[in-house]
Amino acid sequence: MKRGKKYVEAAKSVDRMAQYDTAEAISLVKKVAVAKFDETIEAHIRTGCDGRHAEQQIRGAVVLPHGTGKAVKVLVFAKGDKVDEALAAGADHVGGDELIPRIQNDGWLDFDVVVATPDMMGVVGRLGRVLGPKGLMPNPKAGTVTMDVTKAINDIKAGKIEYRLDKTNIIHVPIGKASFTEEQLADNFQTLIDAIIKARPAAVKGQFLRSVTLTPTMGPGVKLNTAKLV
Protein backbone atom coordinates (compact mmCIF):
# COMPACT_ATOMS: atom_id res chain seq x y z
CA MET A 1 0.00 0.00 0.00
CA LYS A 2 1.45 3.33 -1.11
CA ARG A 3 1.67 5.94 1.65
CA GLY A 4 1.57 9.72 1.22
CA LYS A 5 4.59 11.96 1.90
CA LYS A 6 3.16 13.22 5.20
CA TYR A 7 2.61 9.69 6.48
CA VAL A 8 6.11 8.58 5.47
CA GLU A 9 7.65 11.64 7.14
CA ALA A 10 5.59 11.18 10.33
CA ALA A 11 6.41 7.47 10.48
CA LYS A 12 10.13 8.27 10.73
CA SER A 13 9.62 9.54 14.27
CA VAL A 14 8.09 6.22 15.42
CA ASP A 15 10.33 3.28 16.27
CA ARG A 16 8.33 0.31 14.99
CA MET A 17 10.17 -2.10 17.26
CA ALA A 18 9.76 -0.04 20.43
CA GLN A 19 7.03 -0.26 23.05
CA TYR A 20 6.41 3.14 24.59
CA ASP A 21 5.17 4.25 28.00
CA THR A 22 1.66 5.73 27.90
CA ALA A 23 2.77 9.37 28.27
CA GLU A 24 5.44 9.01 25.58
CA ALA A 25 3.06 7.20 23.22
CA ILE A 26 0.39 9.89 23.58
CA SER A 27 2.92 12.67 22.97
CA LEU A 28 4.16 10.84 19.88
CA VAL A 29 0.71 10.03 18.47
CA LYS A 30 -0.23 13.72 18.71
CA LYS A 31 2.98 14.59 16.84
CA VAL A 32 2.29 12.18 13.96
CA ALA A 33 -1.30 13.43 13.49
CA VAL A 34 -0.37 15.74 10.61
CA ALA A 35 -3.56 15.71 8.52
CA LYS A 36 -5.33 19.00 7.75
CA PHE A 37 -8.31 18.04 9.93
CA ASP A 38 -8.60 17.24 13.63
CA GLU A 39 -7.79 13.53 13.55
CA THR A 40 -9.40 11.01 15.88
CA ILE A 41 -6.97 9.17 18.14
CA GLU A 42 -7.91 5.50 18.36
CA ALA A 43 -6.83 2.65 20.61
CA HIS A 44 -6.50 -0.82 19.07
CA ILE A 45 -6.30 -3.46 21.79
CA ARG A 46 -5.45 -7.06 20.87
CA THR A 47 -6.61 -9.41 23.62
CA GLY A 48 -5.93 -13.01 24.55
CA CYS A 49 -9.65 -13.77 24.24
CA ASP A 50 -11.09 -16.28 21.81
CA GLY A 51 -14.36 -14.66 20.78
CA ARG A 52 -15.66 -17.91 19.32
CA HIS A 53 -16.42 -18.93 22.91
CA ALA A 54 -19.31 -17.08 24.53
CA GLU A 55 -17.58 -17.04 27.92
CA GLN A 56 -14.62 -15.17 26.40
CA GLN A 57 -16.63 -12.37 24.82
CA ILE A 58 -16.07 -8.79 25.94
CA ARG A 59 -18.70 -6.12 25.49
CA GLY A 60 -19.42 -3.07 27.54
CA ALA A 61 -19.38 0.71 27.66
CA VAL A 62 -17.52 3.41 29.51
CA VAL A 63 -17.90 7.19 29.79
CA LEU A 64 -14.64 8.93 28.82
CA PRO A 65 -13.99 11.82 31.26
CA HIS A 66 -13.23 14.27 28.44
CA GLY A 67 -15.60 12.86 25.80
CA THR A 68 -14.59 11.85 22.28
CA GLY A 69 -14.55 15.29 20.71
CA LYS A 70 -17.37 14.24 18.41
CA ALA A 71 -20.97 15.43 18.50
CA VAL A 72 -23.00 12.23 18.73
CA LYS A 73 -26.50 11.87 17.25
CA VAL A 74 -28.81 9.66 19.31
CA LEU A 75 -31.90 7.85 18.03
CA VAL A 76 -34.32 6.59 20.69
CA PHE A 77 -37.01 3.98 20.14
CA ALA A 78 -39.72 4.71 22.71
CA LYS A 79 -43.43 5.25 23.21
CA GLY A 80 -45.77 7.04 25.61
CA ASP A 81 -44.15 9.23 28.27
CA LYS A 82 -40.70 8.00 27.26
CA VAL A 83 -40.95 9.93 23.98
CA ASP A 84 -41.18 13.26 25.81
CA GLU A 85 -38.49 12.17 28.28
CA ALA A 86 -36.11 11.32 25.44
CA LEU A 87 -36.72 14.63 23.67
CA ALA A 88 -36.26 16.56 26.91
CA ALA A 89 -32.94 14.74 27.50
CA GLY A 90 -31.62 15.85 24.11
CA ALA A 91 -32.29 12.89 21.80
CA ASP A 92 -31.84 13.86 18.15
CA HIS A 93 -34.54 11.50 16.87
CA VAL A 94 -37.32 9.66 18.71
CA GLY A 95 -39.89 7.27 17.26
CA GLY A 96 -41.28 3.77 16.90
CA ASP A 97 -42.77 1.60 14.14
CA GLU A 98 -42.88 4.51 11.70
CA LEU A 99 -39.07 4.55 11.57
CA ILE A 100 -38.81 0.94 10.31
CA PRO A 101 -39.46 1.62 6.59
CA ARG A 102 -37.37 4.79 6.73
CA ILE A 103 -34.34 2.83 7.94
CA GLN A 104 -35.03 -0.43 6.07
CA ASN A 105 -36.14 0.91 2.70
CA ASP A 106 -34.81 4.46 2.48
CA GLY A 107 -31.42 3.72 4.03
CA TRP A 108 -31.82 6.49 6.61
CA LEU A 109 -28.94 6.25 9.10
CA ASP A 110 -28.52 9.81 10.35
CA PHE A 111 -27.56 8.72 13.88
CA ASP A 112 -24.51 7.33 15.71
CA VAL A 113 -26.10 5.48 18.65
CA VAL A 114 -29.48 3.76 19.09
CA VAL A 115 -31.20 3.57 22.47
CA ALA A 116 -34.41 1.60 23.08
CA THR A 117 -36.75 0.98 25.98
CA PRO A 118 -37.19 -2.79 26.63
CA ASP A 119 -40.80 -2.71 25.39
CA MET A 120 -39.57 -1.47 21.98
CA MET A 121 -37.05 -4.25 21.34
CA GLY A 122 -39.63 -6.22 19.37
CA VAL A 123 -39.78 -3.32 16.92
CA VAL A 124 -36.01 -2.75 16.89
CA GLY A 125 -35.40 -6.48 16.37
CA ARG A 126 -36.90 -6.15 12.88
CA LEU A 127 -33.97 -3.88 12.01
CA GLY A 128 -31.35 -6.42 13.09
CA ARG A 129 -30.04 -7.00 9.57
CA VAL A 130 -29.47 -3.29 9.05
CA LEU A 131 -28.32 -2.16 12.50
CA GLY A 132 -26.42 -5.33 13.54
CA PRO A 133 -23.59 -5.23 10.96
CA LYS A 134 -23.07 -1.53 11.67
CA GLY A 135 -22.74 -2.12 15.42
CA LEU A 136 -25.85 0.01 16.09
CA MET A 137 -28.09 -2.60 17.69
CA PRO A 138 -29.13 -1.58 21.24
CA ASN A 139 -27.74 -3.90 23.91
CA PRO A 140 -28.37 -4.12 27.68
CA LYS A 141 -24.64 -4.65 28.37
CA ALA A 142 -23.87 -1.34 26.69
CA GLY A 143 -26.66 0.40 28.60
CA THR A 144 -28.59 1.16 25.42
CA VAL A 145 -31.62 -0.99 26.29
CA THR A 146 -33.06 0.76 29.33
CA MET A 147 -36.09 2.48 30.83
CA ASP A 148 -33.82 5.28 32.08
CA VAL A 149 -33.50 6.99 28.71
CA THR A 150 -32.41 10.27 30.32
CA LYS A 151 -29.29 8.68 31.85
CA ALA A 152 -28.53 6.77 28.65
CA ILE A 153 -28.71 9.93 26.52
CA ASN A 154 -26.75 12.03 29.02
CA ASP A 155 -23.97 9.41 29.21
CA ILE A 156 -23.73 9.10 25.42
CA LYS A 157 -23.64 12.86 24.90
CA ALA A 158 -21.01 13.16 27.65
CA GLY A 159 -18.66 10.78 25.84
CA LYS A 160 -19.81 7.23 26.45
CA ILE A 161 -18.23 4.73 24.08
CA GLU A 162 -18.95 1.07 23.52
CA TYR A 163 -16.16 -1.49 23.33
CA ARG A 164 -16.41 -5.01 21.97
CA LEU A 165 -14.25 -7.68 20.37
CA ASP A 166 -14.19 -7.81 16.59
CA LYS A 167 -13.76 -11.11 14.70
CA THR A 168 -9.99 -11.00 15.21
CA ASN A 169 -10.33 -10.47 18.99
CA ILE A 170 -9.29 -6.82 18.78
CA ILE A 171 -11.10 -3.89 20.39
CA HIS A 172 -11.10 -0.65 18.35
CA VAL A 173 -12.23 2.53 20.11
CA PRO A 174 -11.71 6.30 19.88
CA ILE A 175 -10.12 8.01 22.89
CA GLY A 176 -10.36 11.61 21.69
CA LYS A 177 -9.04 14.04 19.10
CA ALA A 178 -5.52 15.16 18.18
CA SER A 179 -6.48 18.64 19.46
CA PHE A 180 -6.98 17.25 22.99
CA THR A 181 -4.23 17.91 25.52
CA GLU A 182 -1.91 15.04 26.42
CA GLU A 183 -3.53 14.99 29.89
CA GLN A 184 -7.04 14.66 28.42
CA LEU A 185 -5.99 11.80 26.14
CA ALA A 186 -4.16 10.10 29.02
CA ASP A 187 -7.24 10.36 31.28
CA ASN A 188 -9.50 8.95 28.58
CA PHE A 189 -7.08 6.15 27.71
CA GLN A 190 -6.59 5.11 31.35
CA THR A 191 -10.37 5.09 31.93
CA LEU A 192 -10.80 2.81 28.91
CA ILE A 193 -7.97 0.44 29.85
CA ASP A 194 -9.23 0.16 33.44
CA ALA A 195 -12.71 -0.77 32.16
CA ILE A 196 -11.37 -3.39 29.73
CA ILE A 197 -9.07 -4.99 32.33
CA LYS A 198 -12.02 -5.12 34.74
CA ALA A 199 -14.11 -6.80 32.00
CA ARG A 200 -11.53 -9.58 31.52
CA PRO A 201 -13.43 -12.88 31.24
CA ALA A 202 -12.46 -15.42 33.92
CA ALA A 203 -12.05 -18.05 31.18
CA VAL A 204 -9.12 -16.22 29.58
CA LYS A 205 -5.78 -17.75 30.56
CA GLY A 206 -2.30 -16.31 30.04
CA GLN A 207 -1.58 -12.80 28.83
CA PHE A 208 -4.76 -10.74 28.49
CA LEU A 209 -3.48 -7.58 26.75
CA ARG A 210 -1.41 -8.93 23.84
CA SER A 211 -0.78 -5.55 22.20
CA VAL A 212 -2.06 -1.99 22.50
CA THR A 213 -1.53 0.54 19.72
CA LEU A 214 -2.53 4.20 19.54
CA THR A 215 -3.05 5.66 16.11
CA PRO A 216 -4.37 8.88 14.55
CA THR A 217 -6.88 8.57 11.67
CA MET A 218 -4.28 9.11 8.94
CA GLY A 219 -1.00 8.45 10.72
CA PRO A 220 1.21 5.56 11.85
CA GLY A 221 0.52 3.49 14.96
CA VAL A 222 2.47 3.77 18.21
CA LYS A 223 2.82 0.60 20.31
CA LEU A 224 2.54 0.68 24.08
CA ASN A 225 4.33 -1.38 26.68
CA THR A 226 1.48 -3.66 27.78
CA ALA A 227 3.34 -4.88 30.88
CA LYS A 228 3.00 -1.41 32.39
CA LEU A 229 -0.74 -1.23 31.73
CA VAL A 230 -1.87 -4.21 33.83
N, C-alpha and C positions, 0 to 999 in steps of 0.2 A: 504493500500500500504506500503510495507516494505521499509524503508529508510536505506541508507548506514551509516556506522559509522561516516564518515566525516560530513554528513548532520545533523545527530542527535547531534553531538558535536557543530556544527555551530549554530544550532537552539536554543541551550541553551542561547546564548547571545542576542536573540531577544525576547522581551516581546510581546507575541501574542495579549495581550489586549491593549497595548499602541499605541498611535498615535504620531509619532515622527515629529519634525521640519525637514525641508528639509536637512539642513546641517548634522544633527545627523543621519538621515536616510541614507544619501549617505555614510557617514563614516562607518556606520554599514553594509550596503550592500556590501561595498568593503571588509570588514572584514570577512563576511560569504561566500565570493567567494573563496572557498578553493580547487577547482578542479585543475588538473595538467595543464589545458590549460587556455588561456586568455578568461574568461567567458564574455558573452555579458550581460550588465545590461539592463533590460527591465522595462518599465513603463506599468502598467495595470490600466487603468482608467475606473471605472464604472460610467456611466452618468445617469442622470434622463431622458434621451431621450427614446422615444418609437419608435424604428426603423421601426415598421410596418407602421408608417405614414410618407409619403414622406417629409412633412414639418419639421419632426424631425430628418432627416438624417444628419449625419456629415461626410464630406469627404473633404480632402484637403491635402496639403503638406507644409512642412517647411524645410528650410535648417538649420541644426544644426551647430552652430559656430565652433565646433571642430570635425565635421564628426562623423561617427559611428564606426570608427576603422576597417571597413571592406572594402576590395577592391570590388567595384561593377561592374559587367559586364553589359553593355548596348547593347541592340539590337535595331536598328532603321529601321523602314519600311519607305523607301523613294524611289524616282526616280529622274532622271535628275540631275540637279546641286546639289540637296540636298544630293545625295549619297556622292559626294566629300566633301561637307560641313560637313557631319556627320563623315566621316573618319578623316578629318582634326581636328575635335573637340575631337577626341579620342574614338569614338564608337568602341565597340569590334566586333560587327557584323552589317552589313548593307545589306539589300536586299529587295525583293518584293515577287511576286508570287512564285518564285522558292523555297521560304522557307516554303510554305504551306505544301507540302508532307513531308518535313523533320521533321516538328514539329508534324503534324497530324499522320503520319504513322510510322516514325522512333523514335518518342518520344524524339526528340532533344530539350533539355531545358537548354542549357549551357549559361544562362543569368539570371540576377536578376531583371532587369527593361526593359520594352518595351516602346519605343517612336515611334510615327508615325506622319507623316504629314497628314493633314486633307484629302488630295486626296487619301491617302492609306487606309483609314478606311474601305472602301468596301472590300479590301483584308483581312485586319486584322479581320474584322467581322466574316469571315469564320472560324476563330480560336477560336471563343467565348467559345465553349465547353471545349477547352483545357486550354486556358489562364484565362478565367473567374474564375473557382473554385480555381485557384492558386493565384488569386489577381494580375495577370500580365496584365490584359486588359488595354490598354492606355485610359486615361480619361482627358477631358479638365480641370476639376476641379483640377486635380493633376498636370496639366501642362505638361502632357505627350502626348497630341495631340496638335501639334503646328507647325508653319512654321519656328519658330526660334529654329532649332534643336541644334545650337551651345549653346545657353543659357540653354536649357533643359539638354544637356549632361554635361555641366560645373557644373550646380547646383547639378545634381545627383552624379557626381564624388566628389563634394565638401562636400557631406553629406546630401543631400536632402532625407527626408523620407516621406512616405505617411501615413496618419492616416485615419481611417474609423471605423465606428461601426461594430462589429460582430453581430451575431444573438442574443446575450444576452446583447446587448447594451454596450459592453465593447470595449475600444480601447487598442490594444496591440502594442507597438512600442519600438524599441531599442533606448537607449540614449547614448550608448558608450560601452566601454570595462572596465573590472575590472582594467586594467593597467592604465587607465586614472587617472589624478589627481582629487581630490575632487572638485577643482574649475572648471575643464573642464566638469565634470559630472553635476555640479550645473548649469553652463551656458547652457548646452544642455537641461537639464530638464526644466529650467525656460523658455527657448525659445519655447519649446514644449507646456508647460502649457499655456503660453500667447496666442499662436496660437489657442489652443483648446477653451479657454475661449472666445476668439474673435469670434470663429465660432459657438458659442452657438445659436441654432435656437430660434427665437422669440417665437415659439409655446411652448417651454418647460417652464413649471411652477414649482415653488418650487426649491428645492436644485438641482443644476446642477451637481456638482462633488460629487457623492455619496461616492466613496472611491477611493483612489490612493495608489497603492502598487508598490514598487521597488523590483525587484528580480534578482539575478544572474541566469545564465542558470541552474546550478545544485544545487542552495542553497535555503534557506527559504526566504519568502517574508517579507518585512518591510513596515508596514502601515504608511502613512503620515497623518498629521493633515490637513484635507481638508479646515477647516475654515481659515487657514492661507495662503491658496493658492489663494483665490478669491480676 
